[in-house]
Structure formats: structure tokens, C-alpha cells
Amino acid sequence: MNYPPLERPIVVDTREQLPWEFDFVNKSTGELMDYATVSQKMDEGDYELEGLHETCVIERKSLPDFVSSITWGRDRFSAELKRMQERVEHPFVFIECNVDQVLRGDYQNNVVPRAIIGSTLSFAVDFPAVHFVWCGSRRYAEAQALLLFADIEREMKKRSA
């Protein structure tokens, strides 16, 4: 995959316990694409482009964290999604797994898969501006974030032209 350059650094929430690294090898050139990051407390989400908080924010969820957020942490997660929807033009939740992993029960608690899928759909209805993206893996979620941020930068250039 060819990874796009970014003009702005990526802001990483200071509370991220295992932040994405944003270092990829461009397969065409062999060049290491090591993206600039800055650590900063964020009110919503875990990742954004510097100076574009109101434009695009990504909330990262591993599968165990996602299951916890939509069950035992449902009220807190709902409040966060509500803030994201109200304050951010393009709010995203990137889930670091795929639906097959949920259906196989690749997590450690007693929540049935249909409850996870059903809760995700319920959140999508309750918060229609928030995009839920099943990314397949942590590394693919990170790569998708770069592509999304490149699209956001392109859109911001068009708006300012």
C-alpha cells in the first residue's frame, strides 16, 4: 500500500494506553513513512490532525475495550459519542477487529455475539453522524486512519481554495 504524506502532525490523546505508531513502509519506494505525532489531552476521541479537532476525530477500540464500552461502560460511551456527534463534523469509531471475530466470540466475557452486533447497530441509529468502522486488526485500523486523515487534508485544501 502507498501511504500518503500528511502536512499536519497526528494528535494522540495522552490517555491512550497503547497508541498507534504510524510507521509504515511504502511498498512502491521502500521508504519508511514515519508520521509526526504530538501527545495532547483530547476531550473527544483518541486521534485527530493538529488544528482540525472540529473536523475529524477517531475513537480507537480494541475488541475487549469495545465490548466493555457497549455493555458495562455504555453510559460513559454514549456520552462520548453524543459529544463527538455534537462537536465534530466527521466522528469515527475504529474497531480493531472484524465482525467474524465477534461472531466467533474472540473476547473474554460472557456477552453473546448478537448483543455486540445489536448494540453496535443501536449506537449507529442513536448517533447517526458517528461512523463505526470494523477495521479487521489494529495495524489495518492504523493504516485506515492515515488514509482518512489524508482525505481530510485534501478536503480542507478544497474548502480553503
C-alpha positions in Angstrom: 0.0 0.0 0.0 1.2 3.5 -0.7 0.8 5.7 2.3 0.1 9.4 1.7 2.2 12.1 3.3 0.5 14.3 5.8 1.1 18.0 6.3 -0.1 18.1 9.8 1.1 16.1 12.8 -1.3 13.5 14.2 -2.6 14.3 17.7 -2.7 11.3 20.1 -4.7 11.6 23.3 -2.4 11.5 26.3 -4.7 8.8 27.9 -4.1 6.3 25.0 -2.5 3.3 26.8 -1.2 1.6 23.6 -1.1 4.3 20.9 -0.7 3.6 17.3 2.8 4.0 16.0 2.2 5.4 12.5 5.3 4.0 10.9 4.8 2.2 7.6 7.0 1.2 4.6 5.8 2.5 1.3 5.8 -0.7 -0.8 6.5 1.1 -4.1 9.6 3.0 -2.9 10.7 1.1 0.2 10.7 4.4 2.0 9.8 4.4 5.7 6.9 6.7 6.3 7.2 7.8 9.9 4.4 10.2 10.7 4.8 13.1 13.1 2.7 12.8 16.3 2.1 15.0 19.2 0.7 14.0 22.5 -2.2 16.1 23.9 -5.2 15.6 26.1 -8.3 15.3 23.9 -11.9 15.8 25.1 -13.3 13.5 22.4 -11.7 10.6 20.6 -8.1 9.3 20.6 -6.7 10.7 17.3 -7.0 13.7 15.1 -5.0 16.0 12.9 -3.5 19.0 14.6 -5.8 22.0 14.3 -8.7 20.0 12.9 -10.4 18.8 16.1 -13.8 20.0 14.9 -13.3 18.3 11.5 -12.4 14.7 12.2 -11.8 12.6 15.3 -11.1 8.8 15.7 -12.0 6.9 18.8 -9.9 3.7 18.8 -11.4 0.5 20.3 -9.8 -2.9 20.6 -12.3 -5.7 20.7 -12.2 -6.2 24.5 -12.5 -2.4 25.0 -15.4 -2.1 22.6 -17.3 -5.0 24.3 -16.7 -3.3 27.6 -17.8 0.1 26.3 -21.1 -1.1 24.8 -22.0 -3.1 27.9 -20.7 -2.1 31.3 -19.4 1.3 30.1 -22.5 2.0 28.0 -23.5 5.3 29.7 -20.0 6.7 29.5 -19.5 5.6 25.9 -22.9 7.0 24.9 -22.0 10.4 26.5 -18.7 10.4 24.5 -20.5 9.6 21.2 -23.0 12.3 21.9 -20.2 14.9 22.4 -18.4 13.6 19.3 -21.6 13.9 17.2 -22.3 17.4 18.5 -18.8 18.8 18.2 -17.1 17.0 15.3 -18.0 17.1 11.6 -16.6 13.6 10.9 -16.6 11.4 14.1 -15.3 7.9 13.7 -15.1 4.8 15.9 -12.4 2.4 14.6 -12.9 -1.1 15.9 -9.7 -3.2 15.7 -11.4 -6.4 14.7 -13.9 -7.7 12.2 -17.4 -9.0 12.7 -16.3 -12.6 12.2 -14.1 -12.3 15.3 -17.2 -11.1 17.3 -19.3 -14.0 15.9 -16.6 -16.5 16.9 -16.5 -15.0 20.4 -12.9 -13.9 20.2 -13.1 -12.0 23.5 -13.1 -12.9 27.2 -16.5 -12.4 28.7 -20.0 -13.8 28.6 -21.6 -11.3 26.2 -23.2 -13.1 23.3 -22.2 -12.0 19.8 -25.6 -10.9 18.8 -25.7 -8.5 21.7 -22.5 -6.9 20.5 -23.7 -6.6 16.9 -27.1 -5.4 18.1 -25.6 -2.8 20.4 -23.4 -1.5 17.6 -26.4 -1.1 15.3 -28.3 0.6 18.1 -25.4 3.1 18.6 -25.4 3.7 14.9 -29.1 4.6 15.0 -28.8 6.7 18.2 -25.7 8.6 16.8 -26.2 8.7 13.0 -23.2 11.1 12.5 -20.8 8.7 14.1 -19.2 6.2 11.7 -18.4 2.8 13.1 -15.7 1.1 11.1 -14.8 -2.6 11.6 -11.1 -2.5 10.7 -10.1 -6.1 11.0 -6.9 -5.6 13.0 -5.0 -3.0 15.0 -2.5 -2.4 12.2 -5.1 -2.1 9.5 -7.0 0.4 11.7 -3.9 2.5 11.9 -3.4 2.4 8.1 -7.1 3.3 7.6 -6.6 6.3 9.9 -3.7 7.6 7.7 -5.9 7.3 4.6 -8.8 9.0 6.3 -6.5 11.9 7.5 -5.1 12.3 4.0 -8.7 12.6 2.7 -9.5 15.2 5.4 -6.4 17.2 4.5 -7.5 17.1 0.8 -11.0 18.3 1.7 -9.6 21.1 3.8 -7.5 22.3 0.9 -10.5 22.3 -1.4 -12.5 24.3 1.1 -9.8 26.9 1.5 -9.3 27.3 -2.3 
